[in-house]
Amino acid sequence: MSETALLSPLEPVVRASIADQVFDVLHQQVLSLALPPGTKMSEAEIAKQLNVSRQPVRDAFYRLSKLGFLLIQPQKATQVSPIHIQDILRARFVRTSIEVEVMRRAAQGLTAQALAQLDANLAEQKQTVASGDRARFHRLDDAFHHLLCQGAGVGFVWETIHENKAHTDRVRYLSLSEGSARAMEGHIRILAALRARDAEAAVAELRTHLGQIEGIIADLRAANAAWFSDEG
Protein backbone atom coordinates (compact mmCIF):
# COMPACT_ATOMS: atom_id res chain seq x y z
CA MET A 1 0.00 0.00 0.00
CA SER A 2 1.39 3.38 -0.94
CA GLU A 3 2.43 5.65 1.91
CA THR A 4 1.72 8.72 -0.21
CA ALA A 5 -1.21 10.65 1.24
CA LEU A 6 -4.21 11.00 -1.02
CA LEU A 7 -5.34 14.60 -1.14
CA SER A 8 -8.96 15.62 -1.17
CA PRO A 9 -10.00 17.47 -4.32
CA LEU A 10 -8.35 20.88 -4.29
CA GLU A 11 -9.03 24.09 -6.11
CA PRO A 12 -6.26 24.93 -8.59
CA VAL A 13 -3.81 27.60 -7.51
CA VAL A 14 -4.81 30.78 -9.30
CA ARG A 15 -2.09 33.28 -10.12
CA ALA A 16 -3.05 36.77 -11.17
CA SER A 17 -2.76 37.25 -14.91
CA ILE A 18 -0.87 40.20 -16.35
CA ALA A 19 -4.22 41.76 -17.24
CA ASP A 20 -5.36 41.42 -13.61
CA GLN A 21 -2.14 42.96 -12.35
CA VAL A 22 -2.46 45.89 -14.75
CA PHE A 23 -6.08 46.36 -13.70
CA ASP A 24 -5.14 46.31 -10.00
CA VAL A 25 -2.44 48.94 -10.51
CA LEU A 26 -4.68 51.28 -12.51
CA HIS A 27 -7.70 50.68 -10.29
CA GLN A 28 -5.71 51.68 -7.21
CA GLN A 29 -4.35 54.78 -8.98
CA VAL A 30 -7.84 55.90 -10.01
CA LEU A 31 -9.39 54.96 -6.67
CA SER A 32 -6.81 56.91 -4.68
CA LEU A 33 -7.15 59.86 -7.09
CA ALA A 34 -3.47 59.64 -7.95
CA LEU A 35 -5.09 59.70 -11.40
CA PRO A 36 -7.78 62.34 -10.78
CA PRO A 37 -10.87 62.95 -12.93
CA GLY A 38 -10.02 64.41 -16.31
CA THR A 39 -6.62 62.70 -16.56
CA LYS A 40 -5.93 61.56 -20.13
CA MET A 41 -4.68 57.97 -20.43
CA SER A 42 -2.87 56.31 -23.32
CA GLU A 43 -2.74 52.54 -23.81
CA ALA A 44 0.69 52.85 -25.43
CA GLU A 45 2.18 55.02 -22.69
CA ILE A 46 0.87 52.86 -19.84
CA ALA A 47 1.98 49.67 -21.57
CA LYS A 48 5.45 51.19 -21.87
CA GLN A 49 5.53 52.29 -18.22
CA LEU A 50 4.41 48.87 -16.97
CA ASN A 51 6.53 46.99 -19.50
CA VAL A 52 3.62 44.97 -20.87
CA SER A 53 1.90 44.65 -24.23
CA ARG A 54 -1.08 46.84 -25.05
CA GLN A 55 -3.67 44.05 -24.80
CA PRO A 56 -3.70 43.74 -20.98
CA VAL A 57 -3.88 47.53 -20.76
CA ARG A 58 -6.80 47.53 -23.19
CA ASP A 59 -8.53 44.87 -21.06
CA ALA A 60 -7.93 46.90 -17.90
CA PHE A 61 -9.31 50.04 -19.57
CA TYR A 62 -12.47 48.16 -20.52
CA ARG A 63 -12.97 46.83 -16.98
CA LEU A 64 -12.43 50.27 -15.50
CA SER A 65 -14.90 51.77 -17.95
CA LYS A 66 -17.54 49.23 -16.90
CA LEU A 67 -17.03 50.34 -13.30
CA GLY A 68 -17.56 53.95 -14.40
CA PHE A 69 -13.97 55.02 -13.76
CA LEU A 70 -12.89 55.63 -17.37
CA LEU A 71 -14.55 57.36 -20.29
CA ILE A 72 -13.56 55.66 -23.54
CA GLN A 73 -14.61 57.50 -26.70
CA PRO A 74 -13.69 56.47 -30.24
CA GLN A 75 -11.19 58.82 -31.89
CA LYS A 76 -10.77 60.71 -28.62
CA ALA A 77 -8.42 60.38 -25.67
CA THR A 78 -9.49 58.03 -22.89
CA GLN A 79 -10.03 60.01 -19.69
CA VAL A 80 -10.62 59.28 -16.03
CA SER A 81 -14.31 60.01 -15.63
CA PRO A 82 -15.65 62.71 -13.32
CA ILE A 83 -17.30 61.72 -10.06
CA HIS A 84 -21.00 61.75 -10.89
CA ILE A 85 -23.09 62.95 -7.94
CA GLN A 86 -26.31 61.35 -9.19
CA ASP A 87 -24.59 57.98 -9.63
CA ILE A 88 -23.31 58.15 -6.06
CA LEU A 89 -26.74 58.96 -4.66
CA ARG A 90 -28.38 56.18 -6.67
CA ALA A 91 -25.72 53.71 -5.55
CA ARG A 92 -26.19 54.78 -1.93
CA PHE A 93 -29.95 54.18 -2.24
CA VAL A 94 -29.45 50.68 -3.66
CA ARG A 95 -26.84 49.79 -1.06
CA THR A 96 -28.90 51.11 1.85
CA SER A 97 -32.00 49.25 0.67
CA ILE A 98 -30.10 45.96 0.56
CA GLU A 99 -28.12 46.39 3.76
CA VAL A 100 -31.16 47.38 5.81
CA GLU A 101 -32.51 43.89 5.16
CA VAL A 102 -29.07 42.45 5.88
CA MET A 103 -29.16 44.15 9.31
CA ARG A 104 -32.54 42.65 10.13
CA ARG A 105 -31.42 39.17 9.15
CA ALA A 106 -28.05 39.53 10.87
CA ALA A 107 -29.68 40.61 14.14
CA GLN A 108 -31.48 37.29 14.19
CA GLY A 109 -28.90 34.99 12.64
CA LEU A 110 -25.34 36.01 13.51
CA THR A 111 -23.57 33.03 15.04
CA ALA A 112 -20.77 33.12 17.60
CA GLN A 113 -18.34 32.33 14.80
CA ALA A 114 -19.62 35.20 12.65
CA LEU A 115 -19.36 37.60 15.59
CA ALA A 116 -15.79 36.44 16.23
CA GLN A 117 -14.88 37.12 12.59
CA LEU A 118 -16.38 40.60 12.80
CA ASP A 119 -14.53 41.27 16.07
CA ALA A 120 -11.26 40.22 14.42
CA ASN A 121 -11.96 42.54 11.50
CA LEU A 122 -12.58 45.45 13.88
CA ALA A 123 -9.34 44.72 15.70
CA GLU A 124 -7.51 45.02 12.38
CA GLN A 125 -9.40 48.22 11.60
CA LYS A 126 -8.14 49.74 14.87
CA GLN A 127 -4.56 48.87 13.97
CA THR A 128 -5.00 50.35 10.50
CA VAL A 129 -6.53 53.59 11.79
CA ALA A 130 -3.54 53.95 14.11
CA SER A 131 -1.07 53.40 11.26
CA GLY A 132 -2.97 55.62 8.79
CA ASP A 133 -3.03 52.97 6.06
CA ARG A 134 -6.01 54.08 3.95
CA ALA A 135 -5.71 51.32 1.36
CA ARG A 136 -5.80 48.58 3.99
CA PHE A 137 -8.66 50.26 5.88
CA HIS A 138 -10.64 50.47 2.64
CA ARG A 139 -10.23 46.71 2.16
CA LEU A 140 -11.18 45.99 5.78
CA ASP A 141 -14.23 48.26 5.49
CA ASP A 142 -15.42 46.24 2.50
CA ALA A 143 -14.63 42.98 4.30
CA PHE A 144 -16.67 44.06 7.34
CA HIS A 145 -19.79 44.62 5.27
CA HIS A 146 -19.16 41.43 3.30
CA LEU A 147 -18.91 39.47 6.56
CA LEU A 148 -22.23 40.97 7.66
CA CYS A 149 -23.86 39.72 4.47
CA GLN A 150 -22.37 36.26 4.95
CA GLY A 151 -23.34 36.16 8.61
CA ALA A 152 -26.90 37.10 7.67
CA GLY A 153 -26.98 34.15 5.28
CA VAL A 154 -27.15 36.31 2.16
CA GLY A 155 -23.54 36.50 1.06
CA PHE A 156 -24.65 36.53 -2.57
CA VAL A 157 -25.90 40.14 -2.26
CA TRP A 158 -22.35 41.42 -1.77
CA GLU A 159 -21.70 41.20 -5.50
CA THR A 160 -24.56 43.61 -6.15
CA ILE A 161 -23.40 45.95 -3.38
CA HIS A 162 -19.83 45.80 -4.65
CA GLU A 163 -20.83 46.66 -8.20
CA ASN A 164 -22.91 49.63 -7.11
CA LYS A 165 -20.49 51.05 -4.59
CA ALA A 166 -17.79 51.54 -7.24
CA HIS A 167 -19.37 54.96 -7.85
CA THR A 168 -18.73 55.96 -4.24
CA ASP A 169 -15.30 54.40 -3.78
CA ARG A 170 -13.24 57.40 -4.92
CA VAL A 171 -15.11 59.70 -2.55
CA ARG A 172 -14.87 57.20 0.31
CA TYR A 173 -11.17 56.59 -0.25
CA LEU A 174 -10.32 60.29 -0.32
CA SER A 175 -12.33 60.87 2.86
CA LEU A 176 -10.41 58.17 4.73
CA SER A 177 -7.45 60.48 5.25
CA GLU A 178 -9.48 61.98 8.09
CA GLY A 179 -12.57 59.77 8.25
CA SER A 180 -11.20 56.29 8.99
CA ALA A 181 -11.79 56.61 12.73
CA ARG A 182 -15.34 57.85 12.17
CA ALA A 183 -16.10 54.98 9.79
CA MET A 184 -14.69 52.47 12.28
CA GLU A 185 -16.79 53.92 15.10
CA GLY A 186 -19.85 53.41 12.92
CA HIS A 187 -18.89 49.77 12.46
CA ILE A 188 -18.46 49.36 16.20
CA ARG A 189 -21.94 50.75 16.87
CA ILE A 190 -23.50 48.56 14.17
CA LEU A 191 -21.91 45.44 15.63
CA ALA A 192 -22.93 46.38 19.18
CA ALA A 193 -26.56 46.66 18.07
CA LEU A 194 -26.37 43.33 16.25
CA ARG A 195 -24.77 41.64 19.26
CA ALA A 196 -27.69 42.91 21.34
CA ARG A 197 -30.07 41.45 18.70
CA ASP A 198 -31.58 44.92 18.26
CA ALA A 199 -32.45 45.01 14.58
CA GLU A 200 -33.93 48.51 14.53
CA ALA A 201 -30.93 50.02 16.31
CA ALA A 202 -28.65 48.28 13.81
CA VAL A 203 -30.69 49.69 10.92
CA ALA A 204 -30.55 53.19 12.41
CA GLU A 205 -26.77 52.95 12.84
CA LEU A 206 -26.38 51.67 9.28
CA ARG A 207 -28.42 54.55 7.86
CA THR A 208 -26.26 57.04 9.75
CA HIS A 209 -23.09 55.25 8.65
CA LEU A 210 -23.94 55.15 4.95
CA GLY A 211 -25.60 58.57 5.00
CA GLN A 212 -22.32 60.30 5.83
CA ILE A 213 -21.43 60.17 2.15
CA GLU A 214 -23.51 63.30 1.41
CA GLY A 215 -21.52 65.43 3.85
CA ILE A 216 -18.27 63.98 2.49
CA ILE A 217 -19.30 64.90 -1.08
CA ALA A 218 -20.05 68.47 -0.05
CA ASP A 219 -16.66 68.89 1.63
CA LEU A 220 -14.68 67.33 -1.21
CA ARG A 221 -16.58 69.18 -3.89
CA ALA A 222 -15.87 72.50 -2.21
CA ALA A 223 -12.15 71.75 -2.46
CA ASN A 224 -12.12 70.01 -5.87
CA ALA A 225 -15.13 71.24 -7.86
CA ALA A 226 -13.69 70.22 -11.24
CA TRP A 227 -13.67 66.55 -10.23
CA PHE A 228 -17.44 66.37 -9.86
CA SER A 229 -20.39 66.34 -12.22
CA ASP A 230 -24.13 66.60 -11.55
CA GLU A 231 -24.87 64.44 -14.59
CA GLY A 232 -25.80 60.79 -14.10
C-alpha positions as CSV (number, residue, x, y, z in Angstrom):
1,M,0.0,0.0,0.0
2,S,1.4,3.4,-0.9
3,E,2.4,5.6,1.9
4,T,1.7,8.7,-0.2
5,A,-1.2,10.7,1.2
6,L,-4.2,11.0,-1.0
7,L,-5.3,14.6,-1.1
8,S,-9.0,15.6,-1.2
9,P,-10.0,17.5,-4.3
10,L,-8.4,20.9,-4.3
11,E,-9.0,24.1,-6.1
12,P,-6.3,24.9,-8.6
13,V,-3.8,27.6,-7.5
14,V,-4.8,30.8,-9.3
15,R,-2.1,33.3,-10.1
16,A,-3.1,36.8,-11.2
17,S,-2.8,37.3,-14.9
18,I,-0.9,40.2,-16.4
19,A,-4.2,41.8,-17.2
20,D,-5.4,41.4,-13.6
21,Q,-2.1,43.0,-12.4
22,V,-2.5,45.9,-14.7
23,F,-6.1,46.4,-13.7
24,D,-5.1,46.3,-10.0
25,V,-2.4,48.9,-10.5
26,L,-4.7,51.3,-12.5
27,H,-7.7,50.7,-10.3
28,Q,-5.7,51.7,-7.2
29,Q,-4.3,54.8,-9.0
30,V,-7.8,55.9,-10.0
31,L,-9.4,55.0,-6.7
32,S,-6.8,56.9,-4.7
33,L,-7.2,59.9,-7.1
34,A,-3.5,59.6,-7.9
35,L,-5.1,59.7,-11.4
36,P,-7.8,62.3,-10.8
37,P,-10.9,62.9,-12.9
38,G,-10.0,64.4,-16.3
39,T,-6.6,62.7,-16.6
40,K,-5.9,61.6,-20.1
41,M,-4.7,58.0,-20.4
42,S,-2.9,56.3,-23.3
43,E,-2.7,52.5,-23.8
44,A,0.7,52.9,-25.4
45,E,2.2,55.0,-22.7
46,I,0.9,52.9,-19.8
47,A,2.0,49.7,-21.6
48,K,5.5,51.2,-21.9
49,Q,5.5,52.3,-18.2
50,L,4.4,48.9,-17.0
51,N,6.5,47.0,-19.5
52,V,3.6,45.0,-20.9
53,S,1.9,44.6,-24.2
54,R,-1.1,46.8,-25.0
55,Q,-3.7,44.0,-24.8
56,P,-3.7,43.7,-21.0
57,V,-3.9,47.5,-20.8
58,R,-6.8,47.5,-23.2
59,D,-8.5,44.9,-21.1
60,A,-7.9,46.9,-17.9
61,F,-9.3,50.0,-19.6
62,Y,-12.5,48.2,-20.5
63,R,-13.0,46.8,-17.0
64,L,-12.4,50.3,-15.5
65,S,-14.9,51.8,-17.9
66,K,-17.5,49.2,-16.9
67,L,-17.0,50.3,-13.3
68,G,-17.6,53.9,-14.4
69,F,-14.0,55.0,-13.8
70,L,-12.9,55.6,-17.4
71,L,-14.6,57.4,-20.3
72,I,-13.6,55.7,-23.5
73,Q,-14.6,57.5,-26.7
74,P,-13.7,56.5,-30.2
75,Q,-11.2,58.8,-31.9
76,K,-10.8,60.7,-28.6
77,A,-8.4,60.4,-25.7
78,T,-9.5,58.0,-22.9
79,Q,-10.0,60.0,-19.7
80,V,-10.6,59.3,-16.0
81,S,-14.3,60.0,-15.6
82,P,-15.7,62.7,-13.3
83,I,-17.3,61.7,-10.1
84,H,-21.0,61.8,-10.9
85,I,-23.1,63.0,-7.9
86,Q,-26.3,61.4,-9.2
87,D,-24.6,58.0,-9.6
88,I,-23.3,58.1,-6.1
89,L,-26.7,59.0,-4.7
90,R,-28.4,56.2,-6.7
91,A,-25.7,53.7,-5.6
92,R,-26.2,54.8,-1.9
93,F,-29.9,54.2,-2.2
94,V,-29.4,50.7,-3.7
95,R,-26.8,49.8,-1.1
96,T,-28.9,51.1,1.9
97,S,-32.0,49.3,0.7
98,I,-30.1,46.0,0.6
99,E,-28.1,46.4,3.8
100,V,-31.2,47.4,5.8
101,E,-32.5,43.9,5.2
102,V,-29.1,42.5,5.9
103,M,-29.2,44.1,9.3
104,R,-32.5,42.6,10.1
105,R,-31.4,39.2,9.2
106,A,-28.1,39.5,10.9
107,A,-29.7,40.6,14.1
108,Q,-31.5,37.3,14.2
109,G,-28.9,35.0,12.6
110,L,-25.3,36.0,13.5
111,T,-23.6,33.0,15.0
112,A,-20.8,33.1,17.6
113,Q,-18.3,32.3,14.8
114,A,-19.6,35.2,12.6
115,L,-19.4,37.6,15.6
116,A,-15.8,36.4,16.2
117,Q,-14.9,37.1,12.6
118,L,-16.4,40.6,12.8
119,D,-14.5,41.3,16.1
120,A,-11.3,40.2,14.4
121,N,-12.0,42.5,11.5
122,L,-12.6,45.4,13.9
123,A,-9.3,44.7,15.7
124,E,-7.5,45.0,12.4
125,Q,-9.4,48.2,11.6
126,K,-8.1,49.7,14.9
127,Q,-4.6,48.9,14.0
128,T,-5.0,50.4,10.5
129,V,-6.5,53.6,11.8
130,A,-3.5,53.9,14.1
131,S,-1.1,53.4,11.3
132,G,-3.0,55.6,8.8
133,D,-3.0,53.0,6.1
134,R,-6.0,54.1,3.9
135,A,-5.7,51.3,1.4
136,R,-5.8,48.6,4.0
137,F,-8.7,50.3,5.9
138,H,-10.6,50.5,2.6
139,R,-10.2,46.7,2.2
140,L,-11.2,46.0,5.8
141,D,-14.2,48.3,5.5
142,D,-15.4,46.2,2.5
143,A,-14.6,43.0,4.3
144,F,-16.7,44.1,7.3
145,H,-19.8,44.6,5.3
146,H,-19.2,41.4,3.3
147,L,-18.9,39.5,6.6
148,L,-22.2,41.0,7.7
149,C,-23.9,39.7,4.5
150,Q,-22.4,36.3,4.9
151,G,-23.3,36.2,8.6
152,A,-26.9,37.1,7.7
153,G,-27.0,34.1,5.3
154,V,-27.2,36.3,2.2
155,G,-23.5,36.5,1.1
156,F,-24.7,36.5,-2.6
157,V,-25.9,40.1,-2.3
158,W,-22.4,41.4,-1.8
159,E,-21.7,41.2,-5.5
160,T,-24.6,43.6,-6.2
161,I,-23.4,45.9,-3.4
162,H,-19.8,45.8,-4.7
163,E,-20.8,46.7,-8.2
164,N,-22.9,49.6,-7.1
165,K,-20.5,51.0,-4.6
166,A,-17.8,51.5,-7.2
167,H,-19.4,55.0,-7.8
168,T,-18.7,56.0,-4.2
169,D,-15.3,54.4,-3.8
170,R,-13.2,57.4,-4.9
171,V,-15.1,59.7,-2.5
172,R,-14.9,57.2,0.3
173,Y,-11.2,56.6,-0.3
174,L,-10.3,60.3,-0.3
175,S,-12.3,60.9,2.9
176,L,-10.4,58.2,4.7
177,S,-7.5,60.5,5.2
178,E,-9.5,62.0,8.1
179,G,-12.6,59.8,8.3
180,S,-11.2,56.3,9.0
181,A,-11.8,56.6,12.7
182,R,-15.3,57.8,12.2
183,A,-16.1,55.0,9.8
184,M,-14.7,52.5,12.3
185,E,-16.8,53.9,15.1
186,G,-19.9,53.4,12.9
187,H,-18.9,49.8,12.5
188,I,-18.5,49.4,16.2
189,R,-21.9,50.7,16.9
190,I,-23.5,48.6,14.2
191,L,-21.9,45.4,15.6
192,A,-22.9,46.4,19.2
193,A,-26.6,46.7,18.1
194,L,-26.4,43.3,16.3
195,R,-24.8,41.6,19.3
196,A,-27.7,42.9,21.3
197,R,-30.1,41.5,18.7
198,D,-31.6,44.9,18.3
199,A,-32.4,45.0,14.6
200,E,-33.9,48.5,14.5
201,A,-30.9,50.0,16.3
202,A,-28.6,48.3,13.8
203,V,-30.7,49.7,10.9
204,A,-30.5,53.2,12.4
205,E,-26.8,53.0,12.8
206,L,-26.4,51.7,9.3
207,R,-28.4,54.6,7.9
208,T,-26.3,57.0,9.8
209,H,-23.1,55.3,8.7
210,L,-23.9,55.2,4.9
211,G,-25.6,58.6,5.0
212,Q,-22.3,60.3,5.8
213,I,-21.4,60.2,2.1
214,E,-23.5,63.3,1.4
215,G,-21.5,65.4,3.8
216,I,-18.3,64.0,2.5
217,I,-19.3,64.9,-1.1
218,A,-20.1,68.5,-0.1
219,D,-16.7,68.9,1.6
220,L,-14.7,67.3,-1.2
221,R,-16.6,69.2,-3.9
222,A,-15.9,72.5,-2.2
223,A,-12.2,71.7,-2.5
224,N,-12.1,70.0,-5.9
225,A,-15.1,71.2,-7.9
226,A,-13.7,70.2,-11.2
227,W,-13.7,66.5,-10.2
228,F,-17.4,66.4,-9.9
229,S,-20.4,66.3,-12.2
230,D,-24.1,66.6,-11.6
231,E,-24.9,64.4,-14.6
232,G,-25.8,60.8,-14.1
